[in-house]
Every structure is written in structure tokens, then in C-alpha cells.
């Protein structure tokens, strides 16, 4: 069964990304051979595994795609037909998208932000189709649910890395696969190699298409994890600095009610916590006190004199 790995059934779109996830799952289940060749009809074990591969693959295709493959009665035949059809379509789409990227020009009616967004969308489309080495990104700018039915995690889309990271590490620890986020498997140890393949397959289902498409050369869980840490922990640190700076300089305006002002500060505090920073209830109160103008001196005194329980109530209200 493929239940351990939740993958959206293929509907004709984003074949490259779906293909990569499915190959990882089949490798983890030691069934990937049956995507590349037919089973030996004289070998009962191979025949049994081939039937299992076929059954799993059928669950990974939506009704429309499966209905178009009525004569294909093995995993190998289905896979061959999909490759023949959708890799060709992907190649055509890449050519058309690259042509569009080579000829696109900013118009007077389009803002710079809109123009850049359009280019980045085309770049994203290229990556999803399997294209590599898109240097354009460095010039322009610097779904599936959980891996297992008992663990439902929204695929990482670039936001709230600290929270996603924490959930994923807990899942991998529960499955005794967390070592493979920190190191490569010992290639001479069959058990480690098998577990590493499983870790890789699960991790692919926990990334959305955009993120997975940007990690085309990373072919193990360790390599993917290392790349994510390198990119998104750095972004988290930058965001923490900017948020702390905002908290240190924010001031209540006359046009803003006290409730709105406190809500804005608590939203910034929440953003800090989501990014992995430790912010106590007392810290939250200090930020509020710092932000109030002189005419709120009596409010400051009242807040300063509140017991800790009242402080906690205010910051979690």
C-alpha cells in the first residue's frame, strides 16, 4: 500500500514532480525495478512484487489518467506510457516557456513588481517541468498532506520553516528515521540504505511542488534537509532581526486604538515565535510599554504593577 506516503494522484499536470515522488516511494518499497522492466514470469517472488507495484501505481493516478490507460496491465507498461506522453509534453512546454522568457519585455503599463512576478512565475513553471540551472532567478531576485496518515503536515511552501521543521523532525524521530536528516546512510549497510530511501520518499511528500522543483540535484533526505536549513534558517534569522527592529521602533499613533495597537504588537511577537525566537510574556509587555507615548503614563504604571498572571492574560487574550 502507498498509504504511508500521501501523494496527490497524477492528473496530467506537473509530471516531473509527481514522477520524482513516485520513484522515491517505489525505491523505498524496493519495487522500483518494476517501473523499468517486466517481472520474470518464472519467478513467483517477482510476479508477486510486480502485482503490488501495479496496484500501488493505480492508486497514484486520477480517474481521467487511469481511464486513458486501459490496455496497460502492468506497472512497467503504465510507466512507459506515462513517460512517453508526459515527458514529451514537458519538453515542449519547456521550449515554449524558455522562448517566452527570452522575449518577454516590461511594458509601460506594468509595474516592476508585476513584471518580476511574471518572470518568476515562468521560472517556477520551468522548474516544475524539470528544467535545471535557471540562472535567471539570481538575476531577477536573489498538494500532498502528511507523510503518513497518522501525521498530517501541510507541505512546506517557503513560509514558517521553524514550525514545519519541528513537526517533521518529530515525525522522523517517531519513525526512527531522524538520523538520515543529519547524515548519509552507510552505503555498505543494506538496512541503512533501505531506511534512507524511505526517509527520502517521505520528505518529498512534505514539500510543495515549488520547493521540490528548486531542489532537483538533492537526491537524499540528508541533502534536501541540508539545503533547506541553509536557505530557510538564514531567512528566518533575517526576518527575526527585521521584526525585532520593528518592535523596538513601533509607536502608537493617535489614529490607532489601544486594542489595535496591542494587536499589532502581539502579531509581531507571534511572527517572532513562529520564526523560532523565544519571546516571553514579559518581553511582550515591555514592547507594549516602550511603544506608548507620554500621555499613556498612567497606563504604563498600571501595566508595570500587574502581577505576572495578569500579564500573561493580556498577551494571550
N, C-alpha and C positions, 0 to 999 in steps of 0.2 A: 504493500500500500504506500501511496505517496502522502498519506495524511500527516506524516511528521514534518513535511515540507509544504507549506501552503503557497502555491503559485497560481496566479490568475490564468485560467485556461487561454490558450492562444486563439486570438480572434482575427488574425491576419495583420495585426499592427505590431511594430517593434519586435520583429522576428529575432534579430541579433541578440537582444537582451533575454528574451524568453529562451532561446536556444542555449545560451550560456548557463542559465539557471538549471535547465533540464539536464544538460550534460553533467553538471556538477552533482545533481541528485542521483543520476544513474551511476556515476562513478562511485559515489558514496555507498550505493547499494550493490556495487560490483556487477552491474548489469549493462555498463556502457558498451561492452563488446557487441551487444545485440542491436545497437544503433548502427553499427558499422558492417555487420555481416549476419548471415542467417545461421541459426543453430545447426549443429551436426545432427541430422535426423537419427543417427545410430547411437547417439549419446543421450540417455534419458535425463541426466542432470542438466545438460544444455537445453534440451527441449523444454523442460520444466521452467528454467530461468527465462527462456525466450517468451514463454506464455505470460510469465509475470511481468516482463518488460512491456509486452504488448498491452496488458491490462492497465498498467500504470500510465502508459503513454495516452491511452484513450481518455483517461480522466483529466489529462492536461491539454485537451483540445476542446474548443467550444463546439456547440451543435452544428453550426454552419460549416466549420472547417472539417469536422468529422464526417459530415454528410457528403462532402466533396471527395472523400477518400474511401469509397465503398469497396473497391477491389483490393485494397491493400490490407492483407490479413496477418501481417507480422509487424513488429516494431521496426525492423530494418526497412521494409517496403514503405511504411508510412514516413519514416525519417528521410529516406531517399527522395520521396515525392515532395516533402516539405522543403528540403534543401534545394531541389531543382526549381521549385516555384518561387520561394520567398527570398533565397539568396540572390537570384536573378533580379527580382523586383527591387531588392535593397541596393544592388549595384546601379540600377537605372536611377533610383531616387537619389543616390549619392552624386551621380553625374549631374542631374538637374539642379540639386541643391548647391553643388560647387559652382555651377555656372551662374546661378543666382547670386552667390557670394562674390563672384568675380566681377559682376556687372552692376551690383547694387550701388546707388549713389544717393546721398542725402538730398532731399528736396527742400525748397524754401518753406513749404507748409508743415514740414515735420520737425519736431523739436529734436535736439541732440539726444535726449533721453529715449524718445520713441525710436529714433534711428538705431541707437546702440542696442535697445531691446530687440529690435527686429533682427539685427545681425546675430545676437546671442541665441535667439530662437532658432535660426538656421543652423548655427554651430551645434546646438543641442540636438537638432534633428539628425545632423550628420553623425554625431556620436552614437545616438540610439540605433542608427543603421549600421554601426560597426566601423565607421571611419576612425582612423587614428591620426595622432600628431597634428592636431589642429592648432598651428602656431597663431592663428588669428585671435584666439582668446587672449593671449598675452599682449596683443596689440590693442584690442578693444577694451579690456578690463584686466585688472591684474588676474493595481497595485495589489500588492500582496499584503496580507497581515502576517502575524507572528510565525516564527519558525516551527512551532508545534501548537497543536490545538489547545493545550493547556496554558500556553503562554501567548497572549495576544499583544503584539507590539506594532505600533504604526511604523512602517518603513521610514528610515531616515531620509529626509529631504533637504538637509543642509541647516535646519533650524534646531535649536535646543539640543546640541550634541551631548552636553553633560548628562542630561536626563536620559536620553536614549542609550548612551554609553553605559550608564549604571544598570539599566534594565537588561541590556544584552549581556553584560558580564555576569549578572546574576543567573541568567538562563544558561549560559555556557558552563558556569560553575555547577549548576544543578545537574547538567548533563555530563559532567566530568570532561568537558572539552576546553576549559578555560586556558589550559597550557598552550593550546595552539593559537591563541591570540598573542601570546608572548614569545613564542619560538616556533621554528620549523620542526616538523616531525623528523625523527631519525630514519633516514631512507633505508636502513638495514633492518628496521623493526616493523614487521608487517602490521602489527596491531596499531602502532602509532600512525603509520601511513593511512590505514583504514579510518581511524578516528579523525585524522587531519582532513581527509576528503569529506567526511560528514560535517565537520566544522565549517569548511568552505561552502558546502551546499546550503547549510542553514544560514550562514551570514549573507549569502547572495539574496535570500528571500527577505532579508531585513533591511535592504537598501532599495530606494525607489529607482525607477528607470534612469532618471537624470544623473543620480550619484553613481550608479553602477556603470553607466556609459562613460563616465570620466575615469574609471579605474580599469582600463582594458588590459593593461600589462600585468596587473596583480593577479596571480593565479593560485594563491593560497590564502587561507584566512589570516595568517600572520602578516603577509604583505599588504593585504587590504586594510587590516587594523592599523598597521604602522602608518600607512598613507593617510588614513582618516585622522589619527591622533596628530600627525604632523600638520595637517591642514586646519582642522577644526578646533583643536585645543588652542592653537595660536590665535585663531579668530575670536575664540571665547575670551582669551586674555585681553585682546584689544577692546572688545565690547565691554569688558569689566572696567577697564580704565576710563572709557568714554562715559559709561553710566555713573561711575563714582564721581567723575568731574561734574557731570550734570547735577548730581545730588548735592555736591559741595557748593554749587553756584545758584541753584534754583531759589527763587524768592516769590513769595505770594504777591500777586498783583491785586489792585483794587477791584478789578472786574471779576475776579475769581472768588467763589465762595470758599469758606474754610473746608467744607466737605470735599469740594472738587480738588482743592489744593492738596489735602491729605491723601486723597485717592491717587493723585498723580505721583506723589512721593512713594506711596506704597506699591504702585505699579513698577516704578524704577527699582525698588527694593526686591520685588518679585523677580524682575528681569535679572538682577544680580544673582539671586539664589538659583535660578534656572541655569545660569551660566557656570555654576559650581562654586560661587563665592559664599563664604559664611557671613551672614548678617544677622546679628541678634536683635531681639525686640528692643533692647536699649539703644542699639545703633539706629534703629528706625526712628525712635523718639528724638534722638539727637539731631538727625537730619531734619525732622519737622521743626524743632526748636530753632535751629540755625536759619531756617528759611522764613521765619516770621519777622515782620517789620516791628519797629519800636512800639507802635500803637497796640500791639498784642502782648505787651509786657506782662499783664495780669494772667493771660492765658499761659504764657511761658512758665510763670511761677506755679500755677496750678498743675501743669503737666510735670514739672520738676519734682513736685511734692507728692505725686501719686505713688502709691505702693506698686510693687512690681506686677502684681496680678492685674491691676487696672491698666498698666502699660501694655501688658500682653493682650488684654481685651481690645484696646484701641487699635493695635497694629494688626489684629486678625479679624476685626469686625468686617 
